[in-house]
Amino acid sequence: MSTEGFHYEVIAEDGPARAGRFVTPHAVIETPVFMPVGTQGTVKTQTTEEVAATGARIILANTYHLMLRPTAELVAQLGGIRRFMGWPHALLTDSGGYQVFSLTGLRSIDDGGVVFRSHLDGSKHALTPERAMEIQGLLGSSIAMVLDECPPGAAERSVIEQAVRRSTMWAKRCLAYPRPPEQACFGIVQGGVHADIRRAHLAELAELPFDGIAMGGFSVGEPIETMYSLLSELAPTMPRERPRYLMGVGKPIDLLRSVGSGIDMFDCVLPTRNARNAQALTWGGRVNLKQARHTADEAPLDARCDCPVCKKHSRAYLRHLIRAQEILGIRLVTQHNLSFYAALMRAARTAIIEGRYAAFAAEAEARMLAEDEIGGPS
Amino acid sequence: MSTEGFHYEVIAEDGPARAGRFVTPHAVIETPVFMPVGTQGTVKTQTTEEVAATGARIILANTYHLMLRPTAELVAQLGGIRRFMGWPHALLTDSGGYQVFSLTGLRSIDDGGVVFRSHLDGSKHALTPERAMEIQGLLGSSIAMVLDECPPGAAERSVIEQAVRRSTMWAKRCLAYPRPPEQACFGIVQGGVHADIRRAHLAELAELPFDGIAMGGFSVGEPIETMYSLLSELAPTMPRERPRYLMGVGKPIDLLRSVGSGIDMFDCVLPTRNARNAQALTWGGRVNLKQARHTADEAPLDARCDCPVCKKHSRAYLRHLIRAQEILGIRLVTQHNLSFYAALMRAARTAIIEGRYAAFAAEAEARMLAEDEIGGPS
């Protein structure tokens, strides 16, 4: 690893799965790890103390949202995003690219970068590789991500090849841009569902002095089995001595599968977003608090969970809060969901260290599917 | 006091102001006290641990809301409202009357009780003195309030006289209804802005074995000076040996004035509701986080406050959360506001015990008015 203060080490391997320790200047992160998403400088509904109490030592914030409001310059003036929001541990920022490329019709792109209009007020902004790094420097995140081009999931092969060519060029420009001390930089592999394009892109990026390598462009509409298949082929070939990050994924079972292929780091809005939709994630699959079956149920969300919510509150009370549209309801379900994701990753890590990961993952997955009370795709 | 397990004692007097100790089976409550409002079985946005951390040992819940959803019968099945919501301390329920009488056009009333339609689904419900007590018994609150008739603030004198006559009759029927163990009952004085009607009503209720006496029907549109004037005349004549409760009031200055007249207990949605409107209450008056002046302000909401929010977060961050419509923003401002109200009552109590209440209240009021950044009526 090339940035001072950052060090990743594999602690144990069990097939392609790895347990590791990622030392950063702001936290020691035990992997595999799930990073809660704090889009606008807060993990939605939670205090930083609550997030840390789940065991999380790294969270994610979104460059796109913060550059528009309150602006990267203001955050820098107030001591950086970690100080601004009161999060003493590690924090990763994305480059803003993913959100900008989701603004269909609001952007123009060339080799220089991308011009887009704010979803807040229509104001015009530019994101170049250099500006993306400058903003992340102002935000003062522990880990900056390169600006990459994220073509739509259904894009033609030639469009994806062009995006990968541009992404490699941009990745080099990002690396060349000066970063503040205590900030690492990760590269991002694109290539859609084409194994050969991803393989070639990975090879290009692996030669550059990135502190970690991410897989981007998944969970954009492709069949989930395609992602599993690509990861099982490609993840084991990612550099062994650097953290491997799968961006924007996913469901608990997706995490189990991806850890099984050798992925170390994850982020996803699912545990926080689904909580706001009354859905709890548990060792027994999904629980939908809108269902009448919970009306008088004194059981916790998950009897196997030792989070503060499961230790104290009944499904009946949580369902009442949700029905009454009380903020405390989504707050408590969010707290549980983040606790469960953290516990899932800790259990995976222990299983890897003890050399029983495949059995652990198969059993956990089977139980989630068997007990899931919703059915069908999430 | 007549109910076993309840005992009120005056600790100190300073003019009409009193410091007391209200012993209940579920908490010892130091007075004067502000009771946070937990309308639907939650103090909005807050956990019970956070509410207790402000120093609160008694909160309020609304019979009207809980009888409709999730229903008093379900709450009883789940162990009562305190167990249902996980609040181990004392809890007071109103009778539901106030909300029902606010449902203009949705009710009919006679000496038997009141019939109304739910604001949720239009279903028809009846509230009689006996049913109001039965529901509060099912909810299992520490203190039940009698059902009373609350005429509009602008009602004719004859309408108010009729309401007071009916309220006394209902109060006796409420007292005659069997209560669960560990539940006290308070009477409510009505009479609008008519001192003579209130004086007579108070005399009637004072003869009955209530555990406390409340002043109802204030803060319903009358000039605030009228309330101050009536309280300064009437509060000192309320039974000395029982707690005196001013219902639904109010602003910090209203509390200071009313304590000065001899009131012991308060409830109001203001600190929780105004928080959801970006307004913080502080020793320096109101702070409106929507104002641009806070954009880069590293100061806490109130440098004189030692609540967790003021110890950790800047106005700039709180303003950002509010602007970004993040729930954490209203959550943190609510936590501060409740902490401030609790601190205000503690400071008042200390001043009474030390015999300097008038100076304390005058100074606090002057500072709030001088530094208030909003101006005009709240």
Interface residues (C-beta under 8 A of the other chain):
Chain A: Q40 G41 T42 K44 T45 Q46 T47 H65 R69 P70 L74 Q77 L78 F84 M85 G86 T295 A296 E298 K312 H313 S314 A316 Y317 H320 L321 R323 A324 E326 I327 L328 I330 R331 L332
Chain B: Q40 G41 T42 K44 T45 Q46 T47 H65 R69 P70 L74 Q77 L78 F84 M85 G86 T295 A296 E298 K312 H313 S314 A316 Y317 H320 L321 R323 A324 E326 I327 L328 I330 R331 L332
